[in-house]
């Protein structure tokens, strides 16, 4: 796994406020810079859409392999080409999500890393942290939940994201934890922008 400067990932538990934060970043960065590309996983490709529509059907190794395949497609068709143009690429979810959700789905860390052994790594990885109370409140407001979004599962997510951060750190990735409970999304967006542009 090789680290690529200019490649940024933002991750965190379902209900942590990631979508709001990324929306603020898009507004600030895309208005002021033409060199920032926002993307996400699962991707908007046919494979990514298939994963989103069928994650209640496929489990364990099957889903883990599909997610890894979508990631390799993502790297080859969007991330690397944009980085090679000198652009900053910010992805909503990446390897940490696999290390959390695929582990919740019964896979070992070793197996997940083996599936992703040929991917590239972000130079900086932001991981959101919020309290269980906040997660419960936000998820209870959603009209429909995936099988990974039940409150029982979110209790595991915090610890698993801490573990994912430790793994990424050992791989040489700069991991920054963001408290999205105490600090406002606007303040966190300013901090992320400063870090990205430093």
ZIDAQUI-V464115 format. One record per backbone hydrogen bond with DSSP energy under -0.5 kcal/mol. NH is the residue of the N-H (numbers start at 1). CO is the residue of the C=O. If there is no record, write none. Layout:
NH|CO ; NH|CO
This chain:
2|119 ; 4|121 ; 5|3 ; 7|4 ; 8|6 ; 8|89 ; 9|124 ; 10|91 ; 11|126 ; 13|128 ; 16|13 ; 21|17 ; 22|18 ; 23|19 ; 24|20 ; 25|21 ; 26|22 ; 27|23 ; 28|24 ; 29|25 ; 30|26 ; 31|27 ; 32|28 ; 33|29 ; 37|88 ; 39|90 ; 41|92 ; 49|45 ; 50|46 ; 51|47 ; 52|48 ; 53|49 ; 54|50 ; 55|51 ; 57|54 ; 58|54 ; 62|59 ; 63|59 ; 64|60 ; 65|61 ; 66|62 ; 67|63 ; 68|64 ; 69|65 ; 70|66 ; 71|67 ; 72|68 ; 73|69 ; 74|70 ; 75|71 ; 76|72 ; 77|73 ; 78|74 ; 79|74 ; 80|75 ; 82|78 ; 83|79 ; 84|80 ; 85|81 ; 85|82 ; 86|83 ; 87|82 ; 88|35 ; 89|6 ; 90|37 ; 90|88 ; 91|8 ; 91|89 ; 92|39 ; 93|10 ; 93|91 ; 97|94 ; 98|94 ; 99|95 ; 100|96 ; 101|97 ; 102|97 ; 102|98 ; 103|98 ; 104|100 ; 105|101 ; 106|103 ; 107|102 ; 112|108 ; 113|109 ; 114|110 ; 115|111 ; 116|112 ; 117|114 ; 119|116 ; 121|2 ; 123|4 ; 123|7 ; 124|7 ; 125|174 ; 126|9 ; 127|125 ; 127|176 ; 128|11 ; 129|178 ; 135|131 ; 136|132 ; 137|133 ; 138|134 ; 139|135 ; 140|136 ; 141|137 ; 141|138 ; 142|139 ; 149|146 ; 153|150 ; 154|150 ; 155|151 ; 156|152 ; 156|153 ; 157|153 ; 158|154 ; 159|155 ; 160|156 ; 161|157 ; 162|158 ; 163|159 ; 164|160 ; 165|161 ; 166|162 ; 167|163 ; 168|164 ; 169|165 ; 170|166 ; 171|167 ; 172|169 ; 173|168 ; 174|123 ; 175|173 ; 176|125 ; 176|174 ; 178|127 ; 179|177 ; 180|129 ; 180|178 ; 183|179 ; 188|184 ; 189|185 ; 190|186 ; 191|187 ; 192|188 ; 193|189 ; 194|190 ; 195|191 ; 196|192 ; 197|193 ; 198|194 ; 198|195
